[in-house]
Amino acid sequence: MRIPRQACGLLAIPLIWFYTAATGWQASAIRSTVMMTVIIGGWMIRRPTNLLNSLAVAGLIILVWDPRQLFQAGFQLSFFVVLGLALITPPIEKLRRRLLEPDPLLPHELRPRWERFLRYALGHLTSSLATSLAAWLGSLPLIAYYFFMITPVSLLANLLIVPLSSVGLASSLGSLACGDWLPWLTELFNHSSWLWMKWMIGLSQWCASLPSAFFFVRPPFWHEFVIYYGVLAAVLNGWAWRSGRWKWMAGVVGIWCASVAIQTWLERKRVEITVLPLGGSGILVDAPGDASDLLLNCSDRSGAQFVLRPFLRSHGFNHLPRLVISHGGLRHVEAFHEILGDFSIGEVVTSPLRFRSPAYRELIKGVDARPGWHKQMSAGERIGMWEIIHPAVGDQFPRADDAAMLLRGEFGGIRVLILPVLARSGQQKLLEGALDLESDIVIAGMPNDGEPLIDSLLSRIKPGVIVLATAEFPVTARLNSKLRERLEQNETSLFSTQQKGAVSIAINEGAWSVRTARGGRADGRVRTSIGPKNPNPGERDTR
C-alpha cells in the first residue's frame, strides 16, 4: 500500500499486541510478540536487521520482567528454535540453492513450462524443509530433556501442518475482524478455522502413527548439551573444515564416544530393579541383555498414566522384552492396552491358574490371539536368571492374592526375592515347601486382606533389605504403623515406596545399593555364606 515505514510499524506493533491480548496473554504469544516488537522497532528506525541482536534484546526484556522465565521449558524452546532458525538456516539454505541452481547460460524464458513449475514447487518444498530441519536441530536436546522423546516425523509433519495453521490463524483473525457487524461472514470464518484445525489434528495423529515416527530417550546430561551444540555450531559455520580443525572436532567426538563405551562396559554386569509406588505393580528389572529383563504387572489406568508410562518414557524404553502378569488383580492388569499402545512387548508371561477378573480374562483373550506371544509358566520354570517359585500347576486358592507369581533371582551372588502380592494363605503355602528362601533383598506388595511378610516367612527369608511396594490408593496398599513396627523389629533396612517414592536397587559385582527418590539409601555386599547359620543380614549403611 506504499505506506511509510514508520507508519507501518506504528500500525503493526499495536495490532500484534491486540492479537496477543485476544488470545489470552499466553506466555508463548507474549514471547513472540516481544521478539517481533523489537524486530519491527529496529526496522522502523532503519537500523540494519540482525536477528541475533533482536533475539537477545527480547530475551533481556522478558528476563528483566520475569527472571523465572529462564528456567521454563517454553522460554527455552522458543528462543532455541529462533536461534536455530537464525544460525542453522543460512548454511542449509546455501546448500539448497547450490543443489537446485539451474543452468546459468539458459534463460528462464527458454525453459519448458513443466521445468519451471517443477523448480518452483521444489524451491518452496525444500525451503520449508530447511526451515523445519533448522528448528528441529535447534531444539532437539531440549525436547529430549523435557519430553524424553525424539520425533523425526516432525520434519514431515511441519511441511503439512504449518501451512494449515497459517490458514487457520488467518481465518480466526478474519472472524475477529468481522465480529458482530458482519455475522454471516464471521460464522463462515469460524467454520473455516475449525476445518483447518481438524485437518491439523488428523494429520498430527496420522504422522504420529507412522513407523518410527518417534521414540523415547533418556534426558541428556549437561556435557552432552555442550558437545551437541558445540559440534553443530562448528560444523555449520565452517569452523570445523578450516585448516585441519576437523582433527580437533574428530577428537572431541571420539572422546565422547569413548566415554559412552567405557560407561557401557562398566555397566555390562549391572542389574537395576526399580519398584514404583504402585502397590506391587510396576516393578521393572533392567539387566544386561534381554534374557532377565521384565516388567512385573502394568498397574491400573490411573497408575499407568501418572507413574508407569512417564517413568518408562523418561528412561528411554521403547520396547519391553517381557511383561509378567503375576495374577488377576484389577490394579495389576487394567492398563495393559494403554502400555501396549506406547511400548512394544516381546512376550507376555502368566501363570496357568485361572482368575475371575474380567480385565484379566480380556487380557488373556487378547494375547492368545497372537500366536507365540503368550507363555504360561509355573513353579520350577525360569525366566532368564529368575526362577518362578509359586504357584505350582494344580494349586487352588480362594483369593487371587494367594496365587500371585513369585520370582527369585541371583545376580553376582546377591539374592533377590519378589513377592508382588501374597496374602496369608499363599504365604503359608510357600512355607510348606522345602525351598531355600533366604535372600539379601525382598520386594513385597500389599495384599488386599492381611499383611505381607508374616514373621514365620521373614525368619525363613532373613532379608538384609525389605522394600514394600506401597501406595496412597487404595487404602489397603498403604503402610500402617503396626506393620512398620513389626518389620523394623527384624533389624533390617525398610523402604516404603509410599513414603520414599520409587526405590531403585542396583546390583553390580557382588554388591548392592538401594536408592530412593527422596534420599533414602542402603548399601551392602554379598554374604560370605548362605544358610540359617549366618543370620547377619549383610553389611549395611542406612541413612
C-alpha positions as CSV (number, residue, x, y, z in Angstrom):
1,M,0.0,0.0,0.0
2,R,3.1,2.3,-0.1
3,I,2.6,3.4,3.5
4,P,5.7,4.9,5.0
5,R,7.8,2.6,7.1
6,Q,7.3,4.5,10.4
7,A,3.5,4.4,9.9
8,C,3.6,0.7,9.1
9,G,5.5,0.0,12.3
10,L,3.1,2.2,14.4
11,L,0.2,0.3,13.0
12,A,1.7,-3.2,13.2
13,I,3.0,-3.1,16.8
14,P,-0.4,-2.3,18.4
15,L,-2.1,-4.8,16.2
16,I,0.1,-7.7,17.2
17,W,-0.3,-6.7,20.9
18,F,-4.0,-6.6,20.4
19,Y,-3.9,-10.1,18.9
20,T,-1.8,-11.3,21.9
21,A,-4.5,-9.9,24.2
22,A,-7.2,-11.6,22.1
23,T,-5.5,-15.0,22.6
24,G,-5.5,-14.6,26.4
25,W,-2.0,-13.3,27.0
26,Q,-0.4,-16.7,26.7
27,A,3.3,-16.9,27.7
28,S,4.4,-18.2,24.3
29,A,2.4,-15.4,22.5
30,I,3.9,-12.7,24.7
31,R,7.5,-14.0,24.0
32,S,6.8,-14.0,20.2
33,T,5.2,-10.5,20.4
34,V,8.2,-9.1,22.3
35,M,10.6,-10.5,19.7
36,M,8.5,-9.1,16.8
37,T,8.2,-5.7,18.5
38,V,12.0,-5.4,18.8
39,I,12.5,-6.5,15.2
40,I,9.8,-4.1,13.8
41,G,11.1,-1.3,16.0
42,G,14.6,-1.7,14.5
43,W,13.1,-1.8,11.0
44,M,11.1,1.4,11.7
45,I,14.2,3.4,12.6
46,R,16.1,2.0,9.6
47,R,18.6,0.1,11.6
48,P,20.3,-2.9,9.9
49,T,18.4,-6.0,10.9
50,N,20.2,-8.6,13.0
51,L,18.1,-11.5,14.2
52,L,20.6,-12.5,16.9
53,N,20.7,-9.0,18.4
54,S,16.9,-8.7,18.3
55,L,16.6,-12.1,19.9
56,A,19.0,-11.1,22.7
57,V,17.2,-7.8,23.4
58,A,13.8,-9.6,23.5
59,G,15.2,-12.2,25.9
60,L,16.7,-9.4,28.1
61,I,13.4,-7.6,28.3
62,I,11.5,-10.8,29.2
63,L,14.0,-11.8,31.9
64,V,14.1,-8.3,33.4
65,W,10.3,-8.5,33.7
66,D,10.3,-12.1,35.0
67,P,13.7,-13.8,35.6
68,R,11.9,-17.1,36.4
69,Q,11.2,-17.5,32.6
70,L,14.8,-18.6,32.1
71,F,14.0,-22.0,33.8
72,Q,10.8,-22.6,31.9
73,A,10.6,-25.1,29.1
74,G,8.5,-22.8,26.9
75,F,11.0,-19.9,27.1
76,Q,14.0,-22.1,26.3
77,L,12.3,-23.8,23.4
78,S,11.0,-20.6,21.9
79,F,14.5,-19.0,22.0
80,F,16.4,-22.0,20.9
81,V,14.1,-22.6,18.0
82,V,14.5,-19.0,16.8
83,L,18.2,-19.3,17.5
84,G,18.3,-22.4,15.3
85,L,16.5,-20.6,12.5
86,A,19.0,-17.8,12.7
87,L,22.2,-19.9,12.8
88,I,21.3,-23.1,11.1
89,T,19.0,-22.0,8.2
90,P,21.7,-19.9,6.3
91,P,24.2,-22.7,5.7
92,I,21.3,-25.2,4.8
93,E,19.8,-22.6,2.5
94,K,23.1,-22.0,0.8
95,L,23.4,-25.8,0.2
96,R,19.8,-26.0,-1.0
97,R,20.3,-23.2,-3.6
98,R,23.5,-24.8,-4.8
99,L,21.8,-28.1,-5.4
100,L,18.8,-26.5,-7.2
101,E,20.7,-23.9,-9.1
102,P,19.7,-24.1,-12.8
103,D,22.0,-23.8,-15.9
104,P,23.1,-20.1,-15.8
105,L,23.6,-20.0,-19.6
106,L,19.9,-20.9,-20.3
107,P,17.5,-18.0,-19.9
108,H,14.4,-18.6,-17.7
109,E,12.0,-17.9,-20.6
110,L,13.5,-20.7,-22.7
111,R,13.0,-23.4,-20.2
112,P,10.0,-25.7,-20.6
113,R,6.9,-24.8,-18.6
114,W,6.9,-28.1,-16.7
115,E,10.5,-27.5,-15.7
116,R,9.7,-24.0,-14.4
117,F,6.7,-25.3,-12.4
118,L,8.7,-28.2,-11.0
119,R,11.6,-25.9,-10.0
120,Y,9.1,-23.5,-8.4
121,A,7.4,-26.3,-6.4
122,L,10.8,-27.9,-5.4
123,G,12.0,-24.5,-4.2
124,H,9.1,-24.0,-1.9
125,L,9.2,-27.6,-0.6
126,T,12.9,-27.6,0.1
127,S,12.8,-24.2,1.7
128,S,10.1,-25.3,4.1
129,L,12.1,-28.5,4.8
130,A,15.2,-26.5,5.5
131,T,13.3,-24.3,8.0
132,S,11.8,-27.4,9.7
133,L,15.2,-29.0,9.9
134,A,16.8,-25.9,11.4
135,A,14.1,-25.7,14.1
136,W,14.3,-29.4,14.8
137,L,18.1,-29.4,15.2
138,G,18.0,-26.3,17.3
139,S,15.5,-27.8,19.8
140,L,16.4,-31.5,19.7
141,P,18.3,-31.8,23.0
142,L,15.7,-29.7,24.8
143,I,12.8,-31.8,23.5
144,A,14.7,-34.9,24.7
145,Y,15.3,-33.3,28.1
146,Y,11.8,-32.2,28.8
147,F,9.7,-34.7,26.9
148,F,12.0,-37.8,26.8
149,M,11.5,-38.3,23.1
150,I,12.9,-37.6,19.6
151,T,10.4,-37.0,16.8
152,P,11.9,-37.4,13.3
153,V,8.4,-37.4,11.9
154,S,8.1,-33.7,12.8
155,L,10.2,-32.9,9.7
156,L,7.4,-34.3,7.6
157,A,4.6,-33.1,9.8
158,N,5.7,-29.4,9.7
159,L,5.5,-29.4,5.9
160,L,1.8,-30.2,6.1
161,I,0.7,-28.6,9.4
162,V,2.4,-25.2,9.3
163,P,0.6,-24.1,6.1
164,L,-2.7,-25.3,7.6
165,S,-2.0,-23.4,10.8
166,S,-1.3,-20.2,8.8
167,V,-4.7,-20.5,7.0
168,G,-6.4,-21.3,10.3
169,L,-4.9,-18.3,12.0
170,A,-5.9,-16.1,9.1
171,S,-9.5,-17.4,9.4
172,S,-9.6,-16.8,13.1
173,L,-8.3,-13.3,12.6
174,G,-11.0,-12.7,9.9
175,S,-13.6,-13.8,12.4
176,L,-12.2,-11.4,15.0
177,A,-12.2,-8.5,12.5
178,C,-15.8,-9.2,11.3
179,G,-17.2,-9.6,14.8
180,D,-20.9,-8.6,15.2
181,W,-21.1,-6.1,12.4
182,L,-20.9,-8.9,9.7
183,P,-22.2,-12.0,11.5
184,W,-22.7,-14.3,8.4
185,L,-19.0,-13.8,7.4
186,T,-17.9,-14.2,11.0
187,E,-19.6,-17.6,11.1
188,L,-18.1,-18.6,7.8
189,F,-14.6,-17.7,9.1
190,N,-15.3,-19.8,12.3
191,H,-16.3,-22.8,10.3
192,S,-13.3,-22.4,8.0
193,S,-11.0,-22.1,11.0
194,W,-12.4,-25.2,12.6
195,L,-12.0,-27.2,9.4
196,W,-8.2,-26.3,9.2
197,M,-7.8,-27.2,12.8
198,K,-9.5,-30.6,12.4
199,W,-7.2,-31.3,9.5
200,M,-4.2,-30.3,11.6
201,I,-5.3,-32.7,14.4
202,G,-5.9,-35.5,11.9
203,L,-2.6,-35.0,10.2
204,S,-0.8,-34.9,13.6
205,Q,-2.4,-38.2,14.6
206,W,-1.6,-39.8,11.2
207,C,2.0,-38.7,11.3
208,A,2.4,-40.0,14.9
209,S,1.1,-43.4,13.8
210,L,3.8,-43.9,11.2
211,P,6.5,-46.5,11.9
212,S,9.5,-45.0,13.8
213,A,7.7,-41.6,13.9
214,F,9.1,-41.0,17.4
215,F,11.0,-42.9,20.1
216,F,11.7,-42.4,23.8
217,V,15.2,-41.5,25.1
218,R,16.7,-40.7,28.4
219,P,17.3,-37.0,29.1
220,P,20.7,-35.8,28.0
221,F,23.3,-34.7,30.6
222,W,24.8,-31.2,30.7
223,H,28.0,-32.2,28.9
224,E,26.0,-33.8,26.1
225,F,24.2,-30.4,25.6
226,V,27.6,-28.7,25.4
227,I,29.1,-31.3,22.9
228,Y,25.9,-31.3,20.7
229,Y,25.6,-27.5,20.3
230,G,29.4,-27.1,20.1
231,V,29.7,-29.6,17.3
232,L,26.6,-28.3,15.5
233,A,27.9,-24.7,15.6
234,A,31.4,-25.7,14.5
235,V,30.1,-27.8,11.5
236,L,27.5,-25.3,10.3
237,N,29.6,-22.2,10.4
238,G,32.5,-23.9,8.7
239,W,35.0,-23.7,11.6
240,A,35.5,-27.4,11.6
241,W,36.6,-27.5,8.0
242,R,39.3,-24.8,8.2
243,S,43.0,-25.6,8.1
244,G,42.8,-29.1,9.7
245,R,40.5,-28.2,12.5
246,W,38.5,-31.2,11.7
247,K,41.1,-33.2,13.7
248,W,40.1,-31.3,16.9
249,M,36.4,-32.0,16.1
250,A,37.1,-35.7,15.5
251,G,39.0,-35.8,18.8
252,V,36.1,-34.3,20.7
253,V,33.6,-36.7,19.2
254,G,36.0,-39.6,19.7
255,I,36.4,-38.7,23.4
256,W,32.6,-38.6,23.8
257,C,32.2,-42.0,22.1
258,A,34.9,-43.4,24.2
259,S,33.3,-42.2,27.4
260,V,30.0,-43.8,26.3
261,A,31.8,-47.0,25.5
262,I,33.5,-47.1,28.9
263,Q,30.3,-46.4,30.8
264,T,28.6,-49.2,28.8
265,W,31.5,-51.6,29.6
266,L,31.4,-50.7,33.3
267,E,27.7,-51.4,33.5
268,R,27.8,-54.7,31.5
269,K,27.0,-56.7,34.6
270,R,24.8,-54.1,36.4
271,V,21.3,-55.1,37.3
272,E,18.8,-52.4,38.2
273,I,15.4,-53.2,39.8
274,T,13.0,-50.2,40.2
275,V,10.0,-50.5,42.4
276,L,7.4,-47.9,41.7
277,P,4.9,-46.7,44.3
278,L,2.0,-48.7,42.8
279,G,1.3,-51.2,45.4
280,G,3.2,-54.2,43.9
281,S,2.5,-53.3,40.3
282,G,5.1,-51.7,38.1
283,I,8.3,-53.5,39.1
284,L,10.9,-53.1,36.4
285,V,14.0,-55.2,36.0
286,D,16.8,-53.9,33.7
287,A,19.7,-56.3,33.3
288,P,22.4,-56.7,30.7
289,G,20.8,-58.2,27.6
290,D,17.2,-59.1,27.4
291,A,17.1,-62.6,29.0
292,S,16.2,-61.4,32.5
293,D,14.6,-58.0,31.7
294,L,10.9,-57.8,32.6
295,L,8.1,-55.5,33.8
296,L,6.1,-57.1,36.5
297,N,2.5,-56.1,36.2
298,C,1.2,-53.0,34.4
299,S,-0.9,-51.2,37.1
300,D,-4.4,-49.7,36.8
301,R,-5.2,-46.9,34.3
302,S,-4.5,-44.1,36.8
303,G,-1.2,-45.5,37.9
304,A,-0.1,-46.1,34.3
305,Q,-1.0,-42.6,33.2
306,F,0.7,-40.7,36.0
307,V,3.5,-43.0,37.1
308,L,4.4,-46.1,35.0
309,R,4.3,-44.6,31.5
310,P,6.1,-41.4,32.4
311,F,8.8,-43.4,34.1
312,L,9.4,-45.8,31.2
313,R,9.5,-42.9,28.8
314,S,11.9,-40.9,30.9
315,H,14.3,-43.9,30.9
316,G,14.2,-44.3,27.2
317,F,12.2,-47.5,27.0
318,N,10.6,-48.2,23.6
319,H,10.5,-51.9,23.9
320,L,9.7,-54.2,26.8
321,P,11.2,-57.7,26.3
322,R,8.8,-59.3,28.7
323,L,5.7,-58.4,30.6
324,V,4.9,-60.7,33.5
325,I,1.4,-60.7,34.9
326,S,1.6,-62.1,38.4
327,H,-2.2,-62.6,39.0
328,G,-5.6,-61.3,38.0
329,G,-6.0,-58.3,40.4
330,L,-7.6,-55.4,38.7
331,R,-5.0,-52.8,39.8
332,H,-2.2,-55.0,38.3
333,V,-3.6,-55.6,34.8
334,E,-6.1,-52.9,34.0
335,A,-3.7,-50.7,32.0
336,F,-2.4,-53.5,29.7
337,H,-3.8,-52.0,26.5
338,E,-2.5,-48.5,27.4
339,I,1.0,-49.8,27.9
340,L,0.8,-51.9,24.8
341,G,-0.2,-48.7,22.8
342,D,3.1,-46.9,23.8
343,F,5.6,-49.8,24.1
344,S,6.2,-52.9,22.0
345,I,6.1,-56.1,24.2
346,G,8.2,-59.1,23.3
347,E,6.2,-61.7,25.2
348,V,3.5,-61.9,27.9
349,V,4.1,-64.4,30.7
350,T,1.2,-65.5,33.0
351,S,0.6,-68.4,35.3
352,P,-1.6,-71.3,34.3
353,L,-4.1,-70.6,37.1
354,R,-7.5,-69.0,36.2
355,F,-8.8,-65.8,37.8
356,R,-12.3,-64.4,37.8
357,S,-11.3,-60.8,37.0
358,P,-13.0,-59.7,33.7
359,A,-10.0,-57.4,32.9
360,Y,-7.6,-60.4,33.3
361,R,-9.8,-62.6,31.1
362,E,-9.9,-59.9,28.4
363,L,-6.1,-59.6,28.6
364,I,-5.7,-63.4,28.2
365,K,-8.1,-63.4,25.3
366,G,-6.1,-60.7,23.6
367,V,-2.7,-62.2,24.0
368,D,-3.8,-65.6,22.9
369,A,-5.0,-64.1,19.6
370,R,-1.3,-63.6,18.7
371,P,0.4,-66.9,18.2
372,G,3.6,-67.4,20.2
373,W,3.2,-64.2,22.2
374,H,1.7,-65.7,25.4
375,K,3.6,-68.1,27.7
376,Q,2.2,-69.8,30.7
377,M,4.8,-70.6,33.3
378,S,4.6,-72.1,36.8
379,A,6.9,-73.0,39.7
380,G,10.2,-74.6,38.8
381,E,10.5,-72.8,35.4
382,R,12.9,-70.0,34.7
383,I,12.8,-66.6,33.0
384,G,16.5,-65.9,32.4
385,M,18.1,-65.7,35.8
386,W,14.7,-65.6,37.5
387,E,13.1,-68.7,38.9
388,I,9.4,-69.0,39.4
389,I,8.8,-70.4,42.9
390,H,5.0,-70.0,43.2
391,P,2.3,-71.1,42.2
392,A,2.6,-74.6,41.0
393,V,0.4,-76.3,38.4
394,G,-2.7,-77.6,40.1
395,D,-2.6,-75.1,43.0
396,Q,-6.0,-73.7,44.0
397,F,-6.6,-70.7,46.2
398,P,-9.8,-68.9,47.2
399,R,-8.3,-65.4,46.5
400,A,-6.2,-64.0,43.7
401,D,-3.7,-62.5,46.1
402,D,-2.7,-66.0,47.3
403,A,-2.0,-67.2,43.7
404,A,0.4,-64.4,42.6
405,M,3.5,-65.4,40.7
406,L,6.7,-65.1,42.8
407,L,10.2,-64.7,41.4
408,R,13.6,-65.4,42.9
409,G,16.8,-64.4,41.2
410,E,20.5,-64.4,41.9
411,F,22.9,-61.8,40.4
412,G,26.5,-61.9,41.2
413,G,25.8,-63.8,44.5
414,I,23.1,-61.3,45.5
415,R,19.7,-63.0,46.0
416,V,16.5,-61.1,45.3
417,L,13.0,-62.3,46.1
418,I,10.0,-60.6,44.6
419,L,6.5,-61.1,46.1
420,P,4.4,-58.6,44.1
421,V,1.5,-59.5,46.4
422,L,0.9,-62.5,48.6
423,A,-1.9,-63.0,51.2
424,R,-1.6,-65.2,54.3
425,S,-2.8,-68.4,52.7
426,G,-0.2,-68.0,49.9
427,Q,2.5,-67.3,52.5
428,Q,1.6,-70.4,54.4
429,K,1.7,-72.5,51.2
430,L,5.1,-71.1,50.5
431,L,6.4,-72.0,53.9
432,E,5.2,-75.6,53.5
433,G,7.7,-76.2,50.7
434,A,11.3,-77.1,51.2
435,L,12.6,-74.1,49.2
436,D,15.6,-72.1,50.4
437,L,14.0,-68.7,50.6
438,E,17.0,-66.8,52.2
439,S,17.6,-63.6,50.3
440,D,19.6,-60.4,50.6
441,I,16.7,-58.3,49.3
442,V,12.9,-58.9,49.4
443,I,10.4,-56.9,47.5
444,A,6.8,-57.3,48.7
445,G,3.5,-55.7,47.7
446,M,0.5,-55.2,49.9
447,P,-2.4,-57.8,49.7
448,N,-6.0,-56.6,49.8
449,D,-6.5,-58.5,53.1
450,G,-4.0,-59.1,55.8
451,E,-0.3,-58.2,55.9
452,P,2.7,-59.1,53.8
453,L,5.7,-61.0,55.1
454,I,4.4,-62.7,58.2
455,D,7.0,-63.4,61.0
456,S,7.5,-67.1,60.1
457,L,8.2,-66.2,56.5
458,L,10.6,-63.4,57.4
459,S,12.6,-65.8,59.6
460,R,13.0,-68.0,56.5
461,I,14.0,-65.2,54.2
462,K,16.4,-63.4,56.6
463,P,16.5,-60.3,54.3
464,G,19.0,-57.5,54.6
465,V,16.6,-55.1,52.9
466,I,12.8,-55.0,52.7
467,V,11.2,-52.9,50.0
468,L,7.5,-52.5,50.5
469,A,5.7,-51.6,47.3
470,T,3.1,-49.4,49.0
471,A,0.8,-46.7,47.6
472,E,-1.6,-44.0,48.7
473,F,-4.5,-45.7,46.9
474,P,-6.3,-47.9,47.5
475,V,-6.3,-47.7,51.3
476,T,-5.2,-51.4,51.6
477,A,-2.0,-50.5,49.8
478,R,-0.8,-48.1,52.5
479,L,1.8,-48.8,55.1
480,N,0.3,-48.7,58.6
481,S,2.2,-48.1,61.8
482,K,1.6,-51.6,63.2
483,L,3.1,-53.2,60.1
484,R,6.1,-50.8,60.2
485,E,6.8,-51.5,63.8
486,R,6.7,-55.3,63.3
487,L,9.0,-55.2,60.3
488,E,11.5,-52.9,61.9
489,Q,12.0,-55.3,64.8
490,N,13.9,-57.6,62.5
491,E,16.9,-55.1,62.3
492,T,16.6,-54.8,58.5
493,S,16.6,-51.7,56.3
494,L,13.0,-51.0,55.5
495,F,11.9,-48.8,52.5
496,S,8.3,-47.9,51.7
497,T,7.5,-46.5,48.2
498,Q,4.6,-44.7,49.7
499,Q,6.9,-42.6,51.9
500,K,10.2,-42.7,49.9
501,G,8.9,-42.7,46.4
502,A,10.3,-45.0,43.7
503,V,13.1,-47.4,45.1
504,S,16.0,-48.3,42.8
505,I,18.1,-51.4,43.6
506,A,21.4,-51.6,41.8
507,I,23.4,-54.8,41.8
508,N,26.9,-54.9,40.4
509,E,29.9,-57.2,41.1
510,G,28.7,-58.8,44.3
511,A,27.4,-55.6,45.9
512,W,24.0,-54.0,46.1
513,S,22.9,-50.4,46.6
514,V,19.4,-49.1,47.3
515,R,18.4,-45.6,46.5
516,T,15.1,-43.9,46.8
517,A,13.6,-40.9,45.0
518,R,13.5,-38.9,48.3
519,G,17.0,-39.5,49.6
520,G,17.0,-42.9,51.5
521,R,19.9,-45.3,50.8
522,A,21.4,-48.6,51.9
523,D,24.5,-50.5,50.7
524,G,25.8,-54.0,51.2
525,R,27.8,-56.8,49.8
526,V,27.2,-60.5,49.0
527,R,27.1,-62.7,52.1
528,T,30.0,-64.9,52.8
529,S,27.7,-67.9,53.4
530,I,24.1,-68.6,52.9
531,G,22.0,-70.6,55.3
532,P,20.5,-70.4,58.8
533,K,23.9,-70.4,60.5
534,N,24.6,-66.9,59.2
535,P,21.8,-64.7,60.4
536,N,23.8,-61.5,59.7
537,P,21.7,-59.7,57.0
538,G,24.7,-58.2,55.4
539,E,26.9,-55.1,55.7
540,R,24.6,-52.1,55.7
541,D,24.9,-48.3,55.9
542,T,21.5,-46.8,56.3
543,R,20.6,-43.1,56.4
